[in-house]
């Protein structure tokens, strides 16, 4: 089954997952069985060798139906990308096939109460202890933290920030489910405590000092890219739902689409969605060519697409009227998710600063 057909098959369950306890385990398994987890890993590591464009289209298809499905692909891909680039041969052999096949689910544990946008302020510690390493601290807003078999943890260490993989079943790991948040309600978000958790030294990814700029940087870059494409899916899905609604809904004997103001607003939504797709496609092309500008253009893609998703979904809610704010409203659910996309993987204000620097570099 291709990703578009898979996404369509998941459409019927998305509202229930959002309203209930989250993405069911059997659905997670079906994503893995379809080969969508870490699909961009090389074939020799268990992936499908997909290009950036192919991964982007996958995330657009999933994001237009259920942001939790896209988030599952995102977090698994974030951890897989870091192990591929910064892990040693043994770590790649141990972790990558398990991540690609869904035998192990992973989560990226970086954010803390006092370290959100500025991850250099993390207080979680990784220190040497007899028999390996000790992890102590608390992480918040960990996507799929309730389901993860392992966490890629960003922490402070003697030689600078570093990262390590911490298995969820180790003594001292406590998962605290988060529920009732504005959006991403099916993504099994959790806060996670690490109370003097002992892990093998072999679980450390890269040396101390590489944790933020290198390892976390790789994870966040992959995350921004997939979130951006997921936002394309949100915008396009909301546009389709709204075009259908205004084309069939009548008031006073006339279709909503017969009103000039409604058609104009729909045209604005089309422009937003098309622009977001174009910027994301450009970022994908640069990534495939290995261009240095790909990182900054990925920031631009996430910034542009998340704003488009928010704007189009807001217009969709308004044009649906009372149906747009109903508990089972698809456009309402996608709008709540879109608002979250403006915050995760770097809020607008941080992105604007980076993009300003990018513009100056291009000028020079």
Steps between C-alpha positions, in 0.01 A plus 500: 500500500639843409498781755202683350285185517627428850411850616154469349446169681588672829263792451200333666685442829679833537229683695461214746875482559507873567208478742615180669820358638714561194631313202427128553789252508358310203504818292861566597579144392326555169714808432810291567378210286436741213866603516435860592721520812846640424431436132791725401755272665722312255374155405799335667382645833141384460352808333363548151757751379233761436594848384415814693217568256351154556515540878344844465209371295448224756478757780263716297266205445504402867487858630189574299318220681652475849791699640580218742570266209736758355656556843570129533695509175672821610631386839608159374680669214664757727661233715591281203664793321718579801610139548578470129713814498659499845477142625787256471487180298367293788228753584387517140485120478307473827256787473428586138332177382292496818392861446420451131304183569310641795638239738612792714316830520708803584439849634715812519520625860647849487255759635488587869296739708787749491639405160268526205618720217842527666600135534847600620331566838413136569557382857479125441840344567693209357796401716743211526418226748643153561375279220399778262319832513241647734210715374317734734235758411149559366383563146166644392281489189661185363306398188412130516666489838222270622580243231875532462730205562797737515566872542773703334581726795678835476686575823780689664830319549847582625630572153193687375157395382466144379236246405433138585237238431312397814277194485156559649502182706811589700452552874449865582309594182152634577257600225232756588226520231392844380137536393256774409751725321379729222617288209691182414274317744554159341881523508531335844700791642667451838726656756782264593711480817842342513586428862863387504450270202806290419571427134798343322768740383435361151160676503665844473467654154809705407746655750416767760472841337327363191158463660332822391678630191548160337268227628199708605560723200462204268183386677343846495583555134328173410209593723451842342502350153234239575286741703511744207366239261240393756381861502468489121268206554295692758460800268408289198258285696324801650478657156339185355252467788406865472458500122264205536308667780447839333416331172214304653380703800208731422359794689209710381474290186862565392817301540766652722732479202274738308612785725798697371650538847495124557668428165761766571583345836521157340738643242719638776510153658602346167786749466620429856495123449675513162769734631566271798536199273739686270728611784506148645576350160791742462639401839468132406690555176783675684519217754521243224789688340677545833501879467630695803198730480265206562494553877392864476253424222350228719446761772330715236285206391384426854434868567304552178305175511401524867370853447310384191350207690386730779351759262324254270363291787371812675321611183365145464351509849335834433357395165359183654314711755365311799607172339859621517499517878307178562678234709536272197608773258790391280605856417469595866733216600747588227493865608587405858789294369615782271529739793738253667711486182578870546672414829679166464843471336551873551233773529450771238711760678805274514455397139477864392831577666670209326342593169618857539854372544452281192385800297809696605732213408339475159545875450871478583 
